[in-house]
């Protein structure tokens, strides 16, 4: 099991603000966990009518979890599923109202939540303490969460084993085994995110049928393609008869403008910082293939059923790449890769990122884009 202590938090590639937050979580969470009595083991009630799921983190984790929640809803239509999450991943759940009843995404919601009675509360966070402490404070008879560290187990009536290198979708399914047993029919991630007919038509009216969607930015530097690499991808996609479509949040606006200046091509289209998550999902679904690093948009692409070329540098392929036949993982197999654990980037290359920068993108496009039979 990977162990993340204060030293690794400060050595990670996170921003100073994130390091401060994670340090507080580590120190205060450990202290509270030592002081509270351990929860007594309990089995979930035989009939679950109201379920609260806690999911901090980014888009990728939310998309994985949505797959499991959709499986639960298909098997138990009567179950009301509420989600407590962060603003940065709330749109994933809020867009899927056929599965999710209510989305809470701020500290102001905690007071209302604490008054609700739930049959079951499931904390889906893999490592940190704050979400476990929140689950502990909810009005419910049974709390379930990952036993990824010894003290964390004390917050739950059922502490579920977490596999460090297992496909993350399987970890999430394991967390809900009391509701979705291994013998039950479980949906795959490719069928989890539904795009409405309106948005499907909206996207098809804006991009050509030969589009390839490309992700501009990533949440951490070790998973972000350089300007040169993005330019190579765009030129290669265009020369092979496709139209490159650039996607991303407002944090990618600067790089998007730099790409436009470098390409000087009217064929490429830029939606960076201009679309909602649902609109971005619709654009990806309307494209022939998605190319990007291990990021939230890559997982979103898998979830809408679009073929994916996943560029893996620091990320863990076994853990985060969909095993579907329509998806391909590209890696240099650098000896220092993967260098991430529980959302912490721990590169030893001092920003050189050879695992990502050394990729032969031309060879990758020769190999995979020809499979689209254009």
N, C-alpha and C positions, 0 to 999 in steps of 0.2 A: 504494500500500500504506500502511495506517495504521502509524504509528510510535509506540510507547509507550516513553517514557524515564522516568527517575526523576522529572522534574518532573510529568509527567502521572499517575504513580502517586500522588504526594502530593496532587495536585489532585482525584483521583477521589473518588467517593462511597463508597468502601469503608471498612470499619471500620479503626481504628488497627492492630489485630492483622493484618488482611489486608494493609494497606499495608506493614507490617514484613516479612511473609513474602514478598510480591511484590518488595520492594526487595532482600531477600537473594537471591532467585532471579535478579534482574536482575544484581546485582553479582557474585555468586559464579559464576553460570552463564556470564556473559560471560568471566570470568577463566579458568575451566576450558576453555571452548571455544577460547580463544586458545592455550592450552598444548598441547592434544591434537593429534595428527596427524589429518588428515581421513581418513574411512573410504574405502576403495577402492570404486569402483562395482561392484556385483554384481547379477545377476538372481536372483530367488527360485528355489529348487529346483523341478524339474519336478513333484515330488510333495510336497505339504505334508501331514504327518500331525499335527503338533503346532504350534499357533499361540498366541502370547501377545499379547494386546492390552492396551495401557495407556490408561486413561481417567480422568484426574482431572476434577474439576468437579462440576456439579450434575446434577439429574434430567433436565433438557432435553437436554443433550449426550448423556447415557447412552441416552436413548430414541432419538435419531437414530442413534447407533452400533448399537444393538440391531437396528435395521432392516437394516443392512448385514450384520451377523453372521448374522442369520437367513437372508439370501440365500445367504451362503457355506455355511451348514449344509445348506440345501436342495439346493445343487448338489453339495456334497462331504460326504455324511453321515459319512464316515470321519474327517474332520478333528476333532481334539480342540481346543476353544477354551477357553483360560484367560484370565481378565481380572484385571488389577491396577488397582484403583480406590481411591476414597476411601470412607469410611464413609457419607458423605451420599448417594452414588449407588449403593452396593453392592446395595441391595434391588432395583433395576431388573434387574440381571443375575442375582442369586440366585433371583429369582422365576421365571426362564425357563430351567429346567434342561434342557428339551428342546433348547436351543441352547448353553448355557454349561456347561462341565464343572466348573470350579473358579473360585471368586472369592476373590481376595486383597485385603484392604482395610486393612492396617496395616503399619507399618515392621517389625514382628516377622516378617512373612511374607517379607521381602526375602531373608533368609538362605536359606530353603527354595527360593525362586524362583531364586536365583543358582546353585543346584545342578542345576536342571532343564535338560535339553537341548531347545531349541526349533528347529524348522526355520525359523521366521520370527517376528520380533518387530516389531509395528507400534505406534508411538507416535501416538495420535490427538489429543494436545494441539495446539492451534492456535498457541500463542505462547511459552509459558514454557519454561525450560530444564530444570527438575528431572526431568521425565518423559523428556526426551531423554537426559539423563545416565543415568537408570535403564536405558533401552533399551541404551545403550552398555555397561553393566556386565553385561548378560545373556549367557548362553552360547548363542550362535547365530551362524550364518554370515552372515545377512542381516538388516539393520535398515532399516525404512522409516518415514519421518515427513515432516511438512510443512516445506517450505522457506520459512517465513514471515518469516525474518530470516537474513541472510547467515551469521553464525557458527553458527546452529543446524544448518545443512546438514552441518557437519562430523561430526555424530554418526551419520549415516545412510549406508548403501550406496546407497539410493535416496531422494533428496529430492524430494518431490512438490509441484508448484505449488499454492498456496492462493489461491483467488479471494475477495477481501474481501467482495464484495457478491453472491456467488452463493448460491443456496439451499443451506443447510448440508448437507442430505442428499446433494447432488451432490458437494460437497467430500469427504465421507466415502467415497462410492463411488469417487471418483477415487483416493483413498489405497489402495484395495484392487484397483485395476485389474489387477494381475498375477494375481488370483484370480477376480474378477468383471469380465469384459470388457464394454465398452459394448453389444455385441450380445447379451449374455446377458439372460435374463429376470430383472429386478430387482423385488423386491416394493416396494410403497409403504408409507409409514409407518403408514397406517390399518390395516395388517394385521400389525403387528409385535409387539404386546404381547398375550399370551393370558391371559385370565381363566379360572380353572378353573370347572367346573360347580358345585362346592361353593360357591365365593365368589359366583358369579352368583346362585345361589339365596339365599345369605345376604343379598346386597344387595337383591334383589327383595322379600324378606320385611320389610325395614326402611324402605324408602321407597316412596311411591306411584308409580304409573306415569306421572303427569304432572309428575314432578320436573324441576327445572332446577338443575344444580350450579353453585355460585359459589365462586371462590377468595378467601379472606380476606386473605392476606398475600403478599408477594413478597420475594425475597432482597435487593433494593436499593430504596431509597426512591423513586426516579424511576419505578418500575414498580408502585407500590402505590396502590391506590384509597383515597381518604379514607373516614372513617366515614360522612360525609354521602352520598358516592357509593354505598357499599355499601347504605346504608339505602334510597336511591332505587331501586336495582336490586331489592332484596328486595320493596319495596312494589309496584313495577311488575310484577315477575314474578307476585306473588300476585294483583294486580288483573286480570291477564290469564288467570287460571285455572290457574296452575301452582303447585307447591309449591317454594319456595326451599330448597335444601340447601347449607349452608355447609361447606366443606372447608378443610383447611390443617394445618400442623404446630403444635407447641406454641408457636412464636413468635407465632401468631395468636390465642392464647387470650384475651388482654386485649381485643382488638378484637372478638372473637366475643361476649364478655359485653356489651360496649358496644352492639353491634347488637341483641342480645336485649332490652336495656333500652329501646332506642329504638323497636323495633318493637312490643313488648308483644303479640306475636301468637303463638298456640300452633301455627299452621300451619307456620311455618318450623322446620327441623330443623338441629341443630348437631352436626357430627362433628369439629370442629376439635380437634386434639391427642388424638383418641380412637382413631384407626384407623392400621393399618399401610399401607405403600404399596400392597400388593396389595388390601387392603380398600378403600382410596380409589379405586383403578382400577376395582374392581367397582361401587362406587357411581356413578362417572362413567358407566360403560358402561350401567348400568341407568337412567340419566336420559335425558330427551329431547334436551337440549342442554347444553353447558358454556359459561359466560360468565366470562371472566377476562382479565387482562393477560398480556403476553408473559412466561411463567414456566414452571417445570417442570411444573406441573399442567396448563397449557394443552397442552403437548406430549404429556403422558401421555394427555389426552383424545383428541387426534388419533390416538394409537397404538392406542387400544382401539376406534376407529371411531365415536366419538360426534361429532355435529356441533358445531362450535366457533364462537363469536363471540369473536375475539381483539381486545382493546382495546390498540392500539399507540400508545404515547406516545414514550418515548425509544428503543424498540427498532426494529430494522431489519426492515421487513415482507418485503422481498425475500429476506432471509437466513433468517428464522425462521418465516414463516407458510406453512403447508401450502397448495399450490395446488389442493387438492381442491375439487370443486364443492360439497361439503357444509359447507365452512368459509368464514367471512366475516371479513375484517379491517376494523376501524374505526379511523380516524385523523383527526386534525385537520389533518394536513399542515403542522405548525408549521415555520417556516423553520429552526429550530435542531435539528430532529429528522431522523434519529436522532443521538443523542449518546453512543453506546456503541461500543466496539471491543474485541475480545478479552476480554470480560468486565469491562471497565473502564467505569464510568459517569462521563461527563465533562460534566455539565450546566453550562450557562452562565447559568441562570435563577435561581440562588441559592435553590433550593428551591421556587420558585413552580410549576414543572411545568405550564405552560399547555397543553402537548401532551396531557396527560391530564386535567387539571382542567376544561378547557373543553368536554369532550365532552358532547353532548346525549344523555344516556342514554335519555330518554323516546322521542326520535325513533328511536334505535337499536332499542329494543324494539318500537316500532310497525312498524318495517320488517322485522325478522328473526323475531320470535316468531310473527307471523301465518303464516309459512311452515310452521309445524309443524301447521297445519290442525286446531287443537283445536276 
